[in-house]
Amino acid sequence: MFVESYLKDLRRKRYSLPATAEYVARCARKSLGAAWHRPKVLTGVVVAGLIHLVVLFGLAVLLSFLVDRALAVEYFIASSWWLLGGLTWITLHLGMFRKDHEIPLSGLGLPNFITLGRLLAIPAFLVFITQGHELLALAAFLLGGLSDVADGIAARRLGTETHMGRIFDPLVDVLFNTGVAIGLTRAGFLPPWILTLVLVRYGLLMFGAAWIYVVHGPVAIRPTVLGKTTGVITTGLILGIVLAVNFLKPAQADQVLELLYATVGFVLLLTIVQVMIIGFYNIRHAGHVPAAHGPLGVVVGSVPDGDDRPSEGNGG
């Protein structure tokens, strides 16, 4: 996502407009070079995209016959655009397709293929929930959640963990959770204040980490006990909201949803406080942050030479 050797020049030139333009151009050239020198990986990305496109078309045909033609067309168009965006992002970061010992991969890989599928669950959920098809939205949500488990299992079992996966998977997680919150809010099933908390939480996490990286140097995204726990709890609570909307009577749903909203709000506030503490800690100790440990362990930290570099050689 960033190239540290180029960022050093950008910092030295104090982020001037010409220096920023030069940085973007150098990253673009690096991305094109990575694609040119990794034809097998590029072919794997194209094949993965075509397979997903065929699946999307088949699902759209089923929706057209079983549900509604207009819904099927909207679903296919929205999902196709998301697929194009995902493939573009992957192509621009082909330099990250390498194993821990710098062994080039021969293709996209099953874990990243599954993660790409979870990305496509986002437009599906948004289209279905906003068009009043709650059961279809529930199916998209469940498939997205199950794929989050499946890609991790596949990476560990097959031994195909990559630098790309370490960035792509959490990025898709953020997009998926944010998309679900936006969809539920637009459909009237989630109060706007919860969506605001979701946006604040992920905004602080993503833009804060990016800011620390650009200003202070390389960072490594590390999971924490509290982060994992609250993530599972939040997903479960969101699932509870979707289930209550689908299967409870209006009077019962109102009672349950009120409790679920309060709980989700509390959990989100807790994670926002955690992210802020982590951010201040990293700013204060930039350049010599220890490894993550404990429930309030750091999420971003300095990257020792030769160890888990999320941006070096990533093609921009």
Secondary structure, 3 states (H helix, E strand, C coil): CCCHHHHHHHHHCCCCHHHHHHHHHHHHHHHHHHHHHCHHHHHHHHHHHHHHHHHHHHHHHHHHHHCCHHHHHHHHHHHHHHHHHHHHHHHCCHHHCECCCCCECCCCCHHHHHHHHHHHHHHHHHHHHHCCCHHHHHHHHHHHHHHHHHHHHHHHHHCCCCHHHHHHHHHHHHHHHHHHHHHHHHCCCCCHHHHHHHHHHHHHHHHHHHHHHHHHCCCCCCCCHHHHHHHHHHHHHHHHHHHHHHHCCHHHHHHHHHHHHHHHHHHHHHHHHHHHHHHHHHHHCCCCCCCCCCCCCCCCCCCCCCCCCCCCCCCC
